Amino acid sequence: MTAVGSGELLTKITIPAGKRDGFAAITLGVDGTCIANAAASLNGSLRIVLGCVDAVPVAVLPASTGDAAVREAVRGAALEPPSDVHASSEYRMHLAEVLAVRAARQAAERS
């Protein structure tokens, strides 16, 4: 629930990062058009959500916090990244793996 009233438009929300969270993204230009992003949370087990690599954000649950486990979880997610003028499907898939590893490392470093 928000404080947005009738006729108003919510344009931005800010959620402060937790102590064991990580985020990585690749953006273009001043407006920050996103090619791919990953958010990780390490509260007990590692959870990663990938954005801009499928029709909706995709959550993956790696078996461990290791780079290989994170990459394997991303590959096993059966992603169908779009191709557009900014990036091919194959490049977005590659970025999903790289960014998931970066976000997971960042979350692990904060613990």
C-alpha atoms as one frame of an Amber mdcrd trajectory, in Angstrom:
protein
   0.000   0.000   0.000   1.260   3.487  -0.817   0.232   7.033  -0.033  -0.466
   7.681  -3.722  -3.844   9.307  -4.122  -6.391   9.298  -6.916  -4.956  10.993
  -9.999  -1.361  10.695  -8.748   1.370   8.569 -10.296   4.049   6.710  -8.330
   7.315   7.281 -10.208  10.001   5.990  -7.851  10.522   3.880  -4.772  13.696
   3.422  -2.780  14.369   0.320  -0.741  17.531   0.479   1.335  19.852  -2.467
   0.897  20.105  -4.914   3.740  23.369  -5.909   5.316  23.629  -9.072   3.232
  22.361  -7.888  -0.140  24.077  -7.220  -3.452  23.136  -5.629  -6.767  24.795
  -5.454 -10.172  23.550  -3.971 -13.449  24.651  -2.959 -16.911  22.953   0.202
 -18.151  23.272   2.486 -21.158  23.218   6.228 -21.421  22.149   9.008 -19.113
  18.669   7.583 -18.569  20.101   4.236 -17.534  18.361   1.931 -19.997  18.972
  -1.455 -18.403  20.413  -4.324 -20.431  20.465  -6.778 -17.513  20.571  -6.727
 -13.719  20.795  -9.032 -10.724  19.859  -8.589  -7.075  21.096 -11.048  -4.445
  20.059 -11.647  -0.852  22.050 -13.851   1.496  19.855 -14.343   4.534  20.314
 -18.010   5.312  20.393 -19.249   1.727  21.322 -17.284  -1.372  18.482 -15.947
  -3.534  19.083 -14.070  -6.771  16.560 -12.267  -8.950  17.487 -11.494 -12.562
  15.932  -8.599 -14.441  15.726  -7.646 -18.120  16.597 -11.184 -19.234  13.065
 -12.594 -19.640   9.491 -11.357 -19.851   9.354 -11.033 -16.045  12.016 -11.030
 -13.311  13.324 -14.541 -12.643  14.363 -15.873  -9.218  17.100 -18.495  -8.928
  18.262 -20.389  -5.850  21.896 -21.495  -6.202  22.983 -24.555  -4.226  25.774
 -22.486  -2.626  27.363 -19.047  -2.772  30.213 -20.219  -5.023  30.616 -18.734
  -8.495  30.120 -22.103 -10.212  26.878 -22.792  -8.316  25.540 -19.334  -9.176
  26.363 -19.746 -12.870  24.785 -23.214 -12.896  21.590 -21.878 -11.312  21.343
 -19.116 -13.933  21.902 -21.595 -16.773  19.253 -23.894 -15.294  16.635 -21.143
 -15.174  15.663 -21.655 -18.854  15.842 -17.923 -19.536  14.653 -16.526 -22.849
  16.385 -13.148 -23.068  15.072 -10.752 -25.707  17.249  -9.382 -28.493  16.976
  -5.696 -29.286  19.065  -2.785 -30.523  21.002  -2.731 -27.234  21.958  -6.394
 -26.833  21.514  -9.808 -28.381  19.815 -12.643 -26.540  23.156 -14.416 -26.181
  24.835 -11.320 -24.703  22.017 -10.845 -22.180  22.351 -14.491 -21.147  26.077
 -13.994 -20.630  25.405 -10.828 -18.613  22.846 -12.659 -16.456  25.577 -15.073
 -15.330  28.218 -12.395 -14.803  25.892 -10.048 -12.917  24.465 -12.847 -10.754
  28.014 -13.755  -9.671  28.835 -10.085  -8.934  25.665  -9.573  -6.888  26.251
 -12.819  -4.960  29.851 -11.846  -4.183  28.723  -8.421  -2.991  26.122  -9.989
  -0.690  28.709 -12.435   0.683  31.248  -9.636   1.313  28.718  -7.756   3.430
  28.132 -10.682   5.744
